[in-house]
Amino acid sequence: MAVLSKIRERSMFLILVIGLALFAFVLDPSTISDFFNASKVNEIGAVNGETISRQEFAEALEQYKKQTGNRVSEMQAAKTVWNNLLRQKIYKSQLEDAGITVGEEDILKALYEAPGVQNDPRFQTAGIFDKGKLKEHLATIKGDAGAEWSAWQNYMAALRDNIEKSTYDNLVSAGLGASLEEGKAKYFNENTKVTGKFVYYPLNAIPDSLVTVNRGEIKKYLQDNQVRYQVEPSRDVKFVKFEILPTAEDKEAIKKNVADLIEDSENGKGLRSSTDYSLFWEDSKSDIPLEADNFKFKVEVPQVIADKIFEGKEGDVFGPYEEEGYFKISKITEVSKLPDSVQARHILIPFVGTSSADASVTQTEEEAKKTADSLKNVLTKSPAKFAALVKEFSSDTGSIEKEGFYDWFGYNRMVPEFRDFTFQGKKGDLGVVKTAFGFHVIRIEDQKNFQPVVKLVTFGKDIVASEETENTIFQNAETFALDLTNGKEFDDIVKEKKLISQPGLGLKVLDETVPSLGSEREIVRWSFGKDLKIGDFKRFDVKGGYVVVQLTGKAEKGLMSIDKAISEVRPIIVDQKKADLIKEKMSGATLEEIAKSSGQSVRTASEVNLQSPTISGVGYEPKIVAAMLSAKENVVNNHVVGQRGVFAFVSEKKQLPTELPNYNSYRKRIGSSLKNKNYQMYEAVKKASEIEDRVGAFYGIEE
């Protein structure tokens, strides 16, 4: 705890320690032992010497999948679980170093305070949380060693992990603060203004053609900046996709088949004369489900034929027409007029087995119906009693405070039975309607905006490629792969056959998607094959077609390759070389001499500061503004490199801001910014930790 006290006294100390740890990590990295020896076979990683076994990872993975209801993909789950395990190990290590442990009492305290536990009726006495009942329950199920006890163990383990994280974050935050002197310094640093003269030679005045950069220079830059250019294992591929798309002939054939279903034929009734639509759908094998019961407003019918439909009459058939990847035919089965919105009031009477029934509901369906009918009879004679009866009988908590009232609602908001009564009835109608929630006593309060509506049945067939087309596309993919087998170059084949080649760059071990292809984990796994060489290829079946993939690049864990870095590093080195060329032109003892030698002019920078470090006529240059503020007055400073060019300047006058009676607001700003750095702090500690990551091996990828 003495260390923590020191940290609180010196907020910058923690940042310095972490920075030095990162520096030491780069200068003297620990030797990573061979993962493929027998002692490592059951491990998928380690953190600061503490191993993470396959079993530990597998159990955490399974638990996470259960928690998410298997709504995340395998690789998403793997990444999350691995990062969670890393975080747990790192926090545990940090707390142990600080002499702090999370004990049973801490976990129990968090358990008692958990809202889900406090609100569980099993652990309440007279509606108040009872610790004794919870303890008794845990003691009872502990001996069973069943699924429930396992779930409680997992829950308490999660509580422990959260406590460790919050404890560590709180300790770090407690050590990050600022003094009034630091607040004062921040105020003066941001608001001190400087006026001076300068000569500016922009980097873009030197053509790129005058500068050359070789691979050796890029390699040296990477070695000098190793921390910045560390990479994880990755693979590059390129591919050609052969999509299975219907031809014009395929589409015309499908359209004709759908058109033939309108009228009667030797195969049976057509849509026009059919009345048993379920049978028609089954016999004709529609690719879209039958929907026949709902009225539709004009905006809800297929817009490509909306005008024609609302000019038609019952029994009219429209199509074939193309919409959303189908050829469709539609038939009007009923025409009417309905309001587009309704106001209604209701009382909900649930019964055992309905969606709204809780443990307090004991009425059977017959009893609930009798209650609802009685309420309707009362309201028929005394409509003014509706509000009072809502409060006494209704179980719809969302409308009780509004006296059972639902303000203007659209046709598709309510369940069908409620909707049909309120939209097809008349203002003032009172009735009893049964839904999945129970029996509703409903009164229609008002209706507005009556519009034409139709009931429509719409049959559809997928517009898909024929078997002949699929075979042709498959042969095209096979021919492409065969040409590669026979020694032809990938790009030459693409050009010859007028195809499109696409890249898939930077695939990671746990990736499951390939750009432009989507979820294709098998391609990622293949690209990391142990014996795979650059230039190797394979044909894959993918969603919607086939793809021929070729491996074009391999990057192992460590320093980024020259080829990967060249696009980012070359411009940096080019600017450095341009700056060196410019420095040779900027000679002289005064700004006037420097301007003359370089062919530039002497300019003025008036009252610039670090709060807005922009120089008129140049742009954003915080480095130059900072240099002007720290320089001695009336002294020439030459060859100062900024973001946009090389500068020579003289600081002529510095204007200090007016002193404040108190710098507490600036102190708080510093403290607030530091307290929001927990994530960065964790990332720094993580980088300084010794981490062995072999999660890929869990999925059969040996690095």
Helices and strands as residue ranges (DSSP letters): H 2-9, H 11-27, G 38-40, E 43-47, E 50-53, H 54-67, H 74-97, H 104-113, H 115-118, G 121-123, E 124-125, E 128-129, H 131-142, H 147-174, H 180-191, E 193-202, G 203-205, G 208-210, H 215-224, E 230-231, E 234-243, H 248-259, H 277-284, E 295-296, G 298-300, G 303-305, H 306-309, E 317-323, E 326-349, H 365-381, G 383-385, H 386-393, H 397-400, E 405-410, H 416-424, E 430-435, E 438-462, H 467-485, H 490-497, E 502-508, E 513-514, E 518-519, H 521-527, E 537-542, E 545-555, E 558-559, H 562-585, H 591-598, E 602-608, E 614-615, E 619-620, H 622-630, E 636-641, E 645-655, H 664-675, H 678-688, E 691-693, H 695-698
